[in-house]
Amino acid sequence: MRPPRPAGERIAVAWKRLTRSGASRPAPHQEPMTKRTCAPLLAAFLGVLLAGLTAPVVAAPITATTLPPTAASTTVTLSAIASGSTTTTLAALTSTTLASPAQSEIYLDEASIVSVCEDVANDRLVLPAVTVAARTGRILVVTVGAEETDQDCDLTGPGAAVRWAGVALDRAVSTVSPSDSFRACNGIFYLIDPPAGTADVEIDFPQTTTSRVNNRHGGAFVLYNAAPVSPLSVATDARDDTLQPTLTSIDAGVPGAWIVDIVTNGNPSVFVPWHGRQIERWQQSCGGSSSAASTMAVPTPKTVLVGWLNTDPRRSAHSLAVFAPMGAVSTTTLSTTTSTTTTSTLETLCETDTECGDADACNGLETCIAGRCVTGPVPQCDDGLFCNGAETCDSALGCVDGTAPSCVDGLDCTLDACDENIDACFFAADAVRCDDDDPCTDDACSAELGCVHDDNSASCDDGNYCNGVDACQAGTCSVHAGDPCAAFGDTIGCEATCDEAADQCLGPGGLACNEIDTDNDGLADVVDPCLDDARNLCFGAVAVDLFTGRPIRINAGTTGPACAGERIDCRGQRWHADFAYNQSGQSGACGLGGGGSNCVINGLDELFGCSDEATTDLFRCEHWDEVGGSELAYGFLLPNGDYLVNLFFANTFSGTAAPGQRMFDIVVQGDTAFDDFDQIA
């Protein structure tokens, strides 16, 4: 028997584990130790140990903590202390590894957003009345930006601090642009599990120099359902250039992570988030600079580019931090039973991965690291692609490939495809696939019927020239315009016949007719002796009066000596005095412009291509009739046929050389060819 210990000597006794998850199982006839047997056995064990003490001992009551059915229970005793007194305090711990809680999505209380901008020099900025609600997983986030000419812009400097209700926030990240003159700077600060309530946020900038910070911007908001840990990763970018956009990459390493960022620009400007998932939370601009902050939820772990566009880029600073959602880490509940009971969080003790695993591949791979069970990230089976099907997780196999959607509509004229941009099957109608090579049908692809062919009235060609231009009717090329050569009957000298073999109309002498009249003299080129006779000077064969036998070229004049008689123009063509044909009308006047060699008509060289006295004599006299008087008329005896009549006018009297002064009606064979023909106009 051990001798009694001297009074006042302290003893410490440690107990070994009675049971542990993963240890050897009890013999078949033994009752496994559970929450119902743990306390009695422990009490018995304590009684045996205490029997060796000579001093009276009072054992504190030990109660078993109620555990969830799936919990792995380990009972250990921390210590027992004996003193010179008659009382010994015992403590027992029950450590329980709980299943990882379901991951919660982070969310932001928009009512908590407060932002301020000041351009009055000061080293402090206050965000008034920032409210933190009594909700789970709360983290107060404060984003700060500024521009200054010296080191006071560096948020790592002495005196830099952010407080809410007097409690200091931790700095997650900060950066400053590299210039030695004006600098843009910003940073992100956070406070895990702040008490619920409303208080001001006080932002103190570094006091490296005696000057004050001119332009200061700040914003605060509260995240909920966030893991109570520091940011998983941070990133920064700072530059003095004006490149757009401002982009920085950061690793969002867990599912459902949130990226918080702040950008600061050295000019007053308006910011626009660059990434489609970015949500602007606040934006401020005052003085000579501006800042904006955003959040971005990232469903699957990946490296993400986050950035901004702005209206007036200059030097910039960009800070980013990643916050994890609740449920990303396994936790342990600790119950301490003495005269009081308390609860805290510890990691589960382990020796091998087997002790940690639950054989479920879909809730993360559990491993034993440095004596602690660590739950890995939940596998993200969704690869973000629609067109290869929805991936699923099998507890035994892990991620399993999905079945691609069937994008087949059964129509021959559609291009069947899967569109990742809209996460849906896409059926593009392609009318080219419906082309039946029939010009008399309009071919189309219908989403309901497939190819359809509707009759049209389009032009077509049946291969026959002499039945004219063809058109479609009732789905066939069956409408024909008729003989294409008939139109040339109105063209002087080209009464054409249709030559089917040659696909053309042939005129006299076998020459091809056409509707081209190069010199606009009324003769088709095919029968015009002078193709470039723009002034109708070359008449070809001039009609002959059957009564007089003379070519019909009439020089309007009078019977006076200065105008009477025939004239020969500079081209050698004879012009007859008009009174040989005059049937009625006025005698006219003679000797215009003095007559003789003094009668000069300008422009004759342009009209006839030559100029001499004989030509000018053609226009020495005028002939007209009065309104209401007898008509000036000429009559000729000609064979039936089509004739081209050319009228030449000259004017030398300035008093009537204006529009509206020399007006004529010209009637041929009783048909009015010109009504109010204006010689001058």
BELHU-V703155 format. One record per residue. N is the residue number from 1. NEAR is the number of other C-alpha atoms within 10 Angstrom. Layout:
# BELHU-V703155
{{N NEAR} {N NEAR}}
This chain:
# BELHU-V703155
{{1 4} {2 7} {3 8} {4 10} {5 13} {6 9} {7 11} {8 10} {9 10} {10 12} {11 11} {12 9} {13 13} {14 10} {15 16} {16 9} {17 10} {18 15} {19 19} {20 18} {21 16} {22 13} {23 9} {24 8} {25 12} {26 11} {27 8} {28 7} {29 6} {30 8} {31 9} {32 14} {33 18} {34 15} {35 19} {36 13} {37 12} {38 21} {39 19} {40 14} {41 13} {42 20} {43 15} {44 11} {45 13} {46 16} {47 13} {48 11} {49 11} {50 18} {51 11} {52 12} {53 14} {54 12} {55 18} {56 13} {57 16} {58 12} {59 18} {60 17} {61 15} {62 20} {63 21} {64 20} {65 20} {66 12} {67 17} {68 13} {69 9} {70 9} {71 15} {72 20} {73 21} {74 21} {75 23} {76 18} {77 20} {78 15} {79 15} {80 19} {81 14} {82 21} {83 14} {84 13} {85 11} {86 10} {87 15} {88 17} {89 16} {90 21} {91 20} {92 23} {93 21} {94 21} {95 26} {96 25} {97 25} {98 18} {99 17} {100 16} {101 12} {102 10} {103 18} {104 17} {105 18} {106 20} {107 16} {108 17} {109 13} {110 11} {111 11} {112 19} {113 19} {114 20} {115 23} {116 19} {117 23} {118 20} {119 17} {120 13} {121 13} {122 15} {123 21} {124 17} {125 20} {126 20} {127 21} {128 16} {129 16} {130 22} {131 21} {132 23} {133 15} {134 13} {135 12} {136 14} {137 21} {138 26} {139 24} {140 21} {141 21} {142 30} {143 31} {144 29} {145 33} {146 32} {147 33} {148 23} {149 16} {150 17} {151 20} {152 26} {153 31} {154 25} {155 25} {156 18} {157 14} {158 13} {159 14} {160 19} {161 19} {162 26} {163 20} {164 22} {165 15} {166 11} {167 12} {168 16} {169 21} {170 17} {171 20} {172 21} {173 22} {174 26} {175 24} {176 28} {177 26} {178 16} {179 14} {180 9} {181 11} {182 17} {183 26} {184 34} {185 32} {186 33} {187 29} {188 29} {189 21} {190 24} {191 24} {192 18} {193 19} {194 19} {195 14} {196 12} {197 12} {198 15} {199 16} {200 16} {201 25} {202 20} {203 24} {204 18} {205 26} {206 21} {207 18} {208 16} {209 10} {210 8} {211 15} {212 20} {213 26} {214 20} {215 25} {216 33} {217 28} {218 30} {219 28} {220 25} {221 23} {222 25} {223 24} {224 23} {225 20} {226 28} {227 25} {228 18} {229 16} {230 17} {231 19} {232 16} {233 17} {234 21} {235 18} {236 22} {237 18} {238 23} {239 19} {240 18} {241 11} {242 14} {243 13} {244 14} {245 15} {246 24} {247 18} {248 18} {249 15} {250 18} {251 18} {252 25} {253 18} {254 23} {255 21} {256 23} {257 28} {258 24} {259 25} {260 25} {261 29} {262 32} {263 30} {264 36} {265 34} {266 27} {267 22} {268 20} {269 22} {270 18} {271 24} {272 17} {273 19} {274 17} {275 15} {276 8} {277 13} {278 21} {279 16} {280 16} {281 20} {282 19} {283 23} {284 23} {285 23} {286 19} {287 16} {288 17} {289 27} {290 28} {291 35} {292 28} {293 31} {294 22} {295 20} {296 20} {297 20} {298 20} {299 16} {300 18} {301 16} {302 14} {303 12} {304 16} {305 13} {306 25} {307 23} {308 22} {309 18} {310 19} {311 12} {312 14} {313 22} {314 20} {315 24} {316 30} {317 29} {318 32} {319 28} {320 31} {321 26} {322 26} {323 26} {324 28} {325 25} {326 24} {327 19} {328 23} {329 18} {330 20} {331 21} {332 20} {333 17} {334 20} {335 21} {336 21} {337 21} {338 17} {339 12} {340 10} {341 14} {342 10} {343 11} {344 11} {345 14} {346 15} {347 18} {348 23} {349 20} {350 20} {351 15} {352 16} {353 16} {354 14} {355 19} {356 23} {357 17} {358 12} {359 13} {360 15} {361 18} {362 19} {363 19} {364 20} {365 18} {366 21} {367 20} {368 19} {369 14} {370 11} {371 14} {372 18} {373 26} {374 22} {375 21} {376 15} {377 18} {378 15} {379 18} {380 19} {381 17} {382 18} {383 12} {384 15} {385 13} {386 20} {387 19} {388 15} {389 16} {390 17} {391 19} {392 15} {393 19} {394 12} {395 12} {396 10} {397 10} {398 17} {399 17} {400 13} {401 15} {402 16} {403 11} {404 13} {405 14} {406 12} {407 16} {408 14} {409 16} {410 9} {411 17} {412 14} {413 24} {414 23} {415 15} {416 18} {417 15} {418 19} {419 15} {420 14} {421 8} {422 9} {423 12} {424 14} {425 18} {426 17} {427 18} {428 13} {429 20} {430 17} {431 17} {432 13} {433 16} {434 19} {435 18} {436 13} {437 8} {438 14} {439 20} {440 23} {441 21} {442 18} {443 20} {444 20} {445 22} {446 15} {447 14} {448 8} {449 10} {450 19} {451 22} {452 15} {453 16} {454 11} {455 16} {456 16} {457 18} {458 15} {459 15} {460 18} {461 16} {462 16} {463 10} {464 13} {465 20} {466 20} {467 17} {468 17} {469 17} {470 21} {471 20} {472 21} {473 16} {474 13} {475 17} {476 17} {477 19} {478 14} {479 19} {480 18} {481 11} {482 13} {483 15} {484 18} {485 22} {486 15} {487 13} {488 20} {489 13} {490 10} {491 20} {492 16} {493 21} {494 27} {495 17} {496 23} {497 21} {498 20} {499 15} {500 13} {501 9} {502 10} {503 13} {504 19} {505 24} {506 21} {507 21} {508 14} {509 8} {510 11} {511 14} {512 19} {513 24} {514 19} {515 13} {516 13} {517 17} {518 16} {519 17} {520 15} {521 22} {522 17} {523 22} {524 22} {525 22} {526 19} {527 20} {528 22} {529 14} {530 17} {531 18} {532 16} {533 15} {534 13} {535 15} {536 19} {537 15} {538 16} {539 16} {540 11} {541 9} {542 14} {543 19} {544 16} {545 17} {546 12} {547 9} {548 12} {549 10} {550 14} {551 16} {552 17} {553 19} {554 19} {555 25} {556 23} {557 27} {558 23} {559 15} {560 14} {561 9} {562 16} {563 25} {564 18} {565 17} {566 16} {567 22} {568 15} {569 18} {570 17} {571 14} {572 10} {573 12} {574 17} {575 20} {576 22} {577 21} {578 21} {579 18} {580 12} {581 16} {582 16} {583 13} {584 14} {585 16} {586 16} {587 17} {588 15} {589 16} {590 21} {591 20} {592 20} {593 15} {594 11} {595 17} {596 16} {597 13} {598 13} {599 18} {600 21} {601 20} {602 13} {603 12} {604 16} {605 13} {606 10} {607 15} {608 16} {609 12} {610 13} {611 19} {612 14} {613 17} {614 17} {615 23} {616 21} {617 24} {618 23} {619 25} {620 29} {621 23} {622 20} {623 16} {624 18} {625 16} {626 10} {627 7} {628 6} {629 9} {630 12} {631 15} {632 16} {633 16} {634 15} {635 13} {636 15} {637 12} {638 12} {639 10} {640 6} {641 7} {642 10} {643 12} {644 12} {645 11} {646 11} {647 8} {648 11} {649 9} {650 17} {651 16} {652 15} {653 10} {654 7} {655 7} {656 12} {657 14} {658 13} {659 11} {660 13} {661 13} {662 16} {663 14} {664 14} {665 12} {666 16} {667 12} {668 12} {669 7} {670 7} {671 8} {672 10} {673 11} {674 12} {675 11} {676 11} {677 14} {678 15} {679 17} {680 15} {681 11}}
